[in-house]
Amino acid sequence: MVTRTQLAYTAGLVDGEGSILLNRHHRERFRAPGLTVPNCSKELLYFLRDNFGGAISSKKKRKKHHSPSFQWSISFDRAIRVMEQILPYIQHLQKRRRIIHILTRYKSVTRRNGRYTEAQRKTKQRFEAAFFKL
């Protein structure tokens, strides 16, 4: 069970360094919700993975003198659950708007079987376009 303090801490990480995303996954035609937090501290990212799930990956060093860097990421329904939990603590206005957009609209425009009529496909595209305008 994650405490309110841990949720506030997680929201601070997302506010400061994280990203609220709609990621394109290789098998999916449309984008899916995601959260990422990059950091040089694996321990910090272990905290996120251990409490919320997701995965930690290594990031490529851009220059020789850079420290090794890692990224925690989580997608789909698991990302939505994290967003629901941290929303009350998010301070960054754009990130707050993006989370609210996903929480209020994503499920209603997403078909579970992945099959869309032309009208449903256009609705989904409008949802994605509106997200990226936030």
C-alpha positions as CSV (number, residue, x, y, z in Angstrom):
1,M,0.0,0.0,0.0
2,V,1.4,3.3,-1.1
3,T,1.1,6.1,1.5
4,R,-0.1,9.7,0.7
5,T,3.5,10.9,1.4
6,Q,4.8,8.4,-1.2
7,L,2.1,9.6,-3.7
8,A,3.1,13.2,-3.2
9,Y,6.7,12.3,-3.6
10,T,5.9,10.5,-6.8
11,A,3.9,13.4,-8.1
12,G,6.9,15.6,-7.3
13,L,9.2,13.4,-9.4
14,V,6.7,13.5,-12.3
15,D,6.2,17.3,-11.9
16,G,10.0,17.8,-11.9
17,E,11.5,15.3,-14.3
18,G,8.7,13.1,-15.6
19,S,6.6,13.0,-18.7
20,I,2.9,12.3,-19.3
21,L,2.7,10.6,-22.7
22,L,0.7,9.0,-25.3
23,N,3.1,6.4,-26.6
24,R,2.9,4.5,-29.9
25,H,3.6,0.8,-29.2
26,H,4.7,-1.4,-32.1
27,R,1.6,-3.5,-32.3
28,E,-0.9,-0.8,-31.6
29,R,-2.3,1.5,-34.3
30,F,-3.1,4.2,-31.7
31,R,-1.2,5.6,-28.8
32,A,-1.5,4.5,-25.2
33,P,-1.1,6.4,-21.9
34,G,2.3,6.3,-20.3
35,L,4.5,7.8,-17.6
36,T,8.2,8.1,-17.6
37,V,10.8,9.4,-15.1
38,P,14.4,9.6,-16.1
39,N,17.1,9.7,-13.4
40,C,20.7,8.8,-12.7
41,S,19.7,7.2,-9.4
42,K,18.6,3.6,-9.9
43,E,17.4,3.5,-6.3
44,L,14.9,6.3,-6.9
45,L,13.6,4.4,-10.0
46,Y,13.5,1.1,-8.0
47,F,11.1,3.0,-5.6
48,L,8.8,3.7,-8.5
49,R,9.0,0.2,-10.0
50,D,8.5,-1.5,-6.6
51,N,5.5,0.6,-5.7
52,F,3.8,1.0,-9.0
53,G,5.2,-1.6,-11.4
54,G,6.6,-0.7,-14.8
55,A,10.2,-1.2,-16.0
56,I,13.6,0.5,-15.7
57,S,15.7,0.8,-18.8
58,S,19.2,2.2,-19.4
59,K,19.5,5.4,-21.5
60,K,22.3,5.9,-23.9
61,K,25.1,8.3,-22.8
62,R,25.2,11.3,-25.1
63,K,28.7,12.3,-24.2
64,K,31.6,10.4,-22.5
65,H,31.6,12.6,-19.4
66,H,27.9,12.0,-18.7
67,S,26.8,9.8,-15.9
68,P,24.9,6.6,-16.6
69,S,21.2,7.4,-16.8
70,F,18.1,5.3,-16.5
71,Q,14.4,5.6,-17.0
72,W,11.3,4.2,-15.3
73,S,8.3,3.8,-17.6
74,I,4.8,2.4,-17.2
75,S,2.1,2.2,-19.8
76,F,-1.6,1.3,-20.5
77,D,-3.9,0.7,-17.6
78,R,-1.1,0.6,-15.1
79,A,-0.1,4.1,-16.1
80,I,-3.7,5.2,-15.8
81,R,-3.9,3.8,-12.2
82,V,-0.7,5.7,-11.2
83,M,-2.1,8.9,-12.8
84,E,-5.3,8.5,-10.8
85,Q,-3.3,8.2,-7.6
86,I,-1.0,11.1,-8.1
87,L,-3.4,13.6,-9.7
88,P,-4.3,15.3,-6.4
89,Y,-0.6,16.1,-5.9
90,I,0.5,17.2,-9.4
91,Q,1.3,20.9,-9.5
92,H,2.6,21.4,-13.1
93,L,-0.4,22.7,-15.0
94,Q,0.4,21.1,-18.4
95,K,1.0,17.7,-16.8
96,R,-2.2,18.1,-14.7
97,R,-4.2,18.9,-17.8
98,R,-2.7,15.9,-19.7
99,I,-3.5,13.6,-16.8
100,I,-7.1,14.9,-16.6
101,H,-7.5,14.5,-20.4
102,I,-6.4,10.9,-20.3
103,L,-8.4,10.0,-17.2
104,T,-11.6,11.6,-18.5
105,R,-11.5,10.6,-22.1
106,Y,-9.1,7.8,-22.9
107,K,-11.3,4.9,-22.0
108,S,-14.4,6.3,-23.8
109,V,-12.5,6.6,-27.1
110,T,-10.6,3.3,-26.9
111,R,-12.0,0.0,-28.1
112,R,-10.9,-3.1,-26.2
113,N,-10.7,-5.2,-29.3
114,G,-8.8,-2.6,-31.3
115,R,-11.4,-2.5,-34.0
116,Y,-12.7,0.9,-34.9
117,T,-15.4,2.2,-37.2
118,E,-14.4,5.2,-39.3
119,A,-16.3,7.5,-36.9
120,Q,-14.6,5.9,-33.8
121,R,-11.2,6.2,-35.5
122,K,-11.7,9.9,-36.1
123,T,-12.8,10.4,-32.5
124,K,-9.7,8.7,-31.3
125,Q,-7.5,10.8,-33.5
126,R,-9.2,14.0,-32.2
127,F,-8.5,12.8,-28.7
128,E,-4.8,12.3,-29.5
129,A,-4.6,15.7,-31.3
130,A,-6.2,17.5,-28.4
131,F,-3.8,15.8,-26.0
132,F,-0.8,17.1,-27.9
133,K,-2.2,20.6,-28.0
134,L,-2.2,20.7,-24.2
